[in-house]
Amino acid sequence: MSNVEKITQLIQELRNQDIDTLLILSREDSDKVLPLLLPVHVVAQTAFFINKTGKPIVLTGSTDANMYKDFGIFEIVEVKEDFETDFLRLFNRINPKKLALNISELDYLADGLTVGQYMLLEKIIGPKRLAGCETSSEQIVRKLRSIKSEYEIQCIRHAVEVTCSIYEEVASCISIGMSETQIGDLFVEGMKRHQVVNAFGEPYSYPLVCINRCGLAHREPNAKNILEQGDILICDFSVSYKGYCSDIARSFYALAEGEQEALQEVLRAFQTTVDAVSAVIEAIKPGLMGYEADRIGRSIIENAGYPTIRHSTGHQLGMRVHDGGTSLSPESNPNSHFPIQKGEVYAIEPTVIQDGGAPSFIVEEDVVVTESTVQILSRRQRELWYIAR
């Protein structure tokens, strides 16, 4: 991670929102916002003061202090007396009039301050003084997580490129008669070959591998589900590279004896999915609201006579596959009521999903928002991928 980039971005946001200081209190990695800023393993009770002016300060125990020296951006204060006494002395020195804390009712990724740490803060400076200066860091953290630095975009770009390569390698190896788990094994081999890990679960967990006839869900591949002629196969695969994720889905069709292409009802459902993805990609630009992007993809699916999308049209990518910030969801989702911004990275996935084994498809593409449109990061799937007999 390029620490200077994110800390610099944070300081600029503090200035933009006229907030004196962001305080992060953490012990044993308790604050989930901190990894966005620093790749550190916090053990001792620690306080990070990021100020809109002046040098960032870290107050920590002697066992942890050395790991902050290499960053070259902190004033490091080691606990000498006890944490509470030293914290109060430092807090009085900074004397913030407006103090941002990682608390949020809306965004779980901005809700990093635990109840216990909040109670400790109240105990040290007093409830009245805290109430007089505290504010939520939600909007700051939203921007930090959403708007990617050049380093972050490079990492995501590489993760996407590797994911596309693994898909192309796997596609040539899938054959009728394989089980879902055997297909999953191909992806695991690909991750090891390309030196990446799964962005979900354990490092070499299976991706989502679903034979449509056997039911679509976020489930583990099943060794008893065997790919047969005429089956639709959907794979949804994410990898992590240097802590940043891809998220790409691809759809396959197993040709039956005598078939040169899939049946028309299958092709129509697939083409509708691709058309919806294309429409959203073409429409996205800075300033478009999340729910407006969702409406575009959703309307194409519905107008073609298919059930409405059961999830969001898209979501942000970053250090997590579902990375918070603006969501391309219906208006009922509060996170859809934010504008799309330059530097955000989205996975676009309006889908045709039907019950009872009827043709269903997921085609998911990754894009980064630019000045006036998007740049497509993934190698788009525009044609149904066939599995030959």
N, C-alpha and C positions, 0 to 999 in steps of 0.2 A: 504494500500500500504506500502511496505517496502521501505521507503524513502532513507535509507542509501544505499541500494543495487543499486538503480538507479543513485543516485548522485555519488557513487563510480564508477559505470560503465561510467558515463559521464566524470569524471575526467580522467579515464584511456584513453578514446577516445581522449580527448584533448591532452594528452601526445603522444598518437600514431600518431596523425596528426600534432603535433608540433604547436598547437594553444594555445595562452596564456590564453584566457578568452572567455567564452560564456556569452553574455549579453542578458538578457531577460527583455524587457520593457513591462509593462502591467498595465492596469487600467480597473476596472470593468470586470475582466476575459477576456480581449481582446486577449491574446496570447493563441492559441490552443495547443502549445507545452507544456506549463507549467503543465497541469494535468498529463502528463507523468511522471513528476518528483515529484510533490507535490500535495496533496489533499487539496488545499487551495482556499478560495474565496477571490480574490483580489479586493478590492474596491479602495483604495487610489492609486495614481500614485506611482508605485513601480519599482525598478530596482534590478535585481538579477545578481550578478557577480559570476560566477562559474569559478574558476581559476585552472590551471593545477598544481599549487603549492599553498600552503596556504589554509586558511579556506574560504569557500563560504561566500559571503557578501550579505545582503539584505538591501537596502535603501528604507524606507517606512515611511508613516505618523504614528503618535502616535496611531491613532485608530486601525491600523492594526498590529503594532509591536508585541504585546503580542502573537499573534497566531504562531509566528515563534520560540518562546522560547522553546516549548516542543520538537521540532525536535532535539535540541541539536547539530546542525551541523553548525549554522550560526553565523557569527558576525553580529549583528543587529545594524544598524545605523538609528536613527530616524531623520527625517527632522527637523532641528532647525530653519534655516533661511528661505529658500525656496528651492523647489526641485531642480531647475536648478543650484543654487549656490552650494548646498551640493553635487549634482551629479558631477559637474565639479571638486570639491575638491577631491572627492573619485576617480574619473577617473584619475586625475593627479597622485594620490598616487599609483594606480595600474599600470598606464602607459602601457597598452597592446600594443605590437608591431603587434600582429595579433589577431583581434577581430571577433569572430563568431557571426553572427546575424541570426535570424530565418526568412530568406528570401529564397524563392525557386520558380523557374518557372516550375519545373517538379512535385514536390511532395506537394500537397495542405496541407498535414498534417505537413509539415515542414515550411510552409509559415505563421508563426504566428505573425510576426511584422507588425503592421498596418502602412499605409502610414503616418498617423498623428504622430505615435510614432517615425517613422524614421525621419520625419521632425523636431520633437522635439530634437532628438539626433544631427542632423545637426546643429540646432540652438545653442545647448549647446557647442559642441566641435569644430564646424566649418566644412564645407563641405570638405575642403582640408585635414584636419587631419583625418576625417572619411574615405575618399577615400583611404588614405594611409595605413589604417590598417584593413579595413573591409573585411570579406569573408563570404560566405554562410555556415550555420551550417547544410546544407542538409544531407551530408554524416554522420555527427555525429548523427543527429536525426534519420536518417534511421536505423542506428545500434541500437540506444537506443530503438526504437519502435519494431524493428524486433527481436533482440536477447533477449529472455525473461529470467528474473531472476527465481530462484527456487520458490520464492513466487508467481510470476506471473503464472508460469506453474501450481502450485498447485491450484490457483484460476480457471484457465481455465479447468483444469482436473475436478474440482468439477462441474463447469457449464456444461461440457459435460456429466458427469455422471447423473446429474439431468435431462438433456434434454432427454437422453436415457430412463430413468425411466418414464418420463412423456409420451414419445412415446408408451412405452409398456402398460401403463395404458390406454391411449387413444385408442390404437388399439383394445382392448377388448371391447370397448364401441361403436365403430362406427357401424352403421347398415344402410342398404338400407332404403331409405325414409327420411334420415336426410338431412338437408340443409348444405351448406358450413358454414354458420354462426353457426349452431348448433354444427358442428364439431369443429369450432373455439372455441366455448364456453368450450369444453372439455379441450382444452389446457390452457385457462385462469384459469379454476378451478385447473388444475395441477400446474400452476405457484404459485397460492395462497397457495396451499397445501404444496408445497416444499419451499416456502418463497424465490422465485426468481422473477425477472421481465423480461419483454420482452426487448431484446437488440435493437429493432427497435421501433420508435414511443413512445407512452405513455407506462407507466409501464405494463398495462394489455391490450395492443393492441393485435389484432388477429395475428397469424402467417399467412404465405401464405397458403391458402387452396384452391386448384383448382381441380375441376372436369374437366378432359381432354376434354370431349365433349363440355364443356362450354367455353373453351379458356384458354390458359396458358399465364400468364403475371404476373408482380409484381403488383397485384391488391388486393383490399379488398375482403374477402369472400362475397358472394351474397346470401341473404336469398331465392331468387327465384331459385337458382341452386340446384336441388334435386338429390341426389345420387340414381342411378337406376342400375338395373341388367346389367352387362357387362361394367360398367364404370371403368375407371382408375382414381384414386385419388392420387394427389401429395400434400404433405405437406412439407413446408420448415420453420423450426422453430429455433429460436435463443433465448437464455436467457442470462442475465447478472447476475453475482455473484461477489460482491465486486468490481464492475467496470470492470470485464473481461468476455468475451463472448464465447459462443459456436455457432456453425452453422451446423445444420444437416438436411438433407432432407430424407424423406422416401416415398416409393411408394406402393400403394394398388391396389387391383383389386376386384371388387364386383362380386361374382360368380352369373351367370345366372342359371335359373332353369335347372337342369339336369347336370350342369357342376361340375366336380371334380377339374379342373384346368383351367387356362386361355387358350385361343386359341394360336396356335403355333406362329402366327405373333406377338402376345402380348409378349409371353415368350421370343421370339428371341430378341425383342427390349430391354426388361428388362435385359436379360443376356449380351447383348452387352454393356449396361451401366455399369453393375457390372464388366465386364471384363476390360473395360477402366479404371475404378476406381482402380482395382487391379493392372493393369500394371503401373499406375502412382505411386501408393504407393510402389510397389516393386522397382521402378527405382530411387526414390528420395534418394539423399545422398548429403552431403556437397560437393560443387563444381559444381554440375549440374546447368546449367543456367536455368532461369525461362522459356525461350522459348523452351528449350529442353524438359522440363517436359510437357509443353503444347502440343508439337508435338507428344509425345507418346500417350497421351489420344485422341487427335484429329484424329490421323491416324487410330486408332482402330474403331472409330465411322465411319469415312469416308470409310474405307476399307470394312466395313460391308454393305455399300450401303446406309447409312443414310446421311442426310444433315450435313454439318460441324457444330461444336459447335458454338452457337451464342454469347457465352461469353467466359470468361477465363476458363481454365481447373481447376484453383484453385487460392486461394488468402490467404493472411495472416490473422490470427486471433489475437486479443489482447484486447485492451480497446475498440476497434470498431470491428464490424463484418467484415468490409472491412478495414483492418488496415494498409494499405500503405506498403512500402518496396517492396521487390521483388514480382512480380506478375507472376503467371504461365499462361502467355498470349502469343499470336503470336508475332513474331519478330517485328511487326509494333508498338508494345507498348514499349516505352522506358524503362518502369519499369520491363520488362522481361529480360533486358540485365544485370542482376546481378546474382551472384552465390547464390545458396541456402546455408544457414549456420546452423551450430549446434545451437540449442536453439530457432529456428524459429518454429512457429506453423501455420499449413496450413489447410484450408478446401479444400478437393479434390472433384471436381464435374464435370467431363466430362459427357455430357448428350446426350441422344437421344431426340431431339425435332422436331416434324413434324407438319405441318399445317393440317387443315381440319379434326381434330379429330382423325388422325392416331395415333397409339400407341406412346406415349411419356413418358419418365421417367427421374426423377432426383433421384439419390442416392448420398448423400453427407456425407463424412466421415472426421473426424478431426484427425490430426497427429502432433506429435512433432518430429523435426529432432534431431537425436542423432549423435554420433561420426561417424558412417558409414552407417546409414540407418534411418528409422523412427520408432517411437513407435506409434501404433494406440491407440488413446484415446477413440474413440467411439466404441460401440458394433456394429460391421458391419452388414449391411443388405446384405445377399447373396441370399436370397430367396424372391420371391414376397409375400407380406403380403396379405392374402385373407380375404375378408369381406364376411361372410356366409350369406345366405338368411335368 
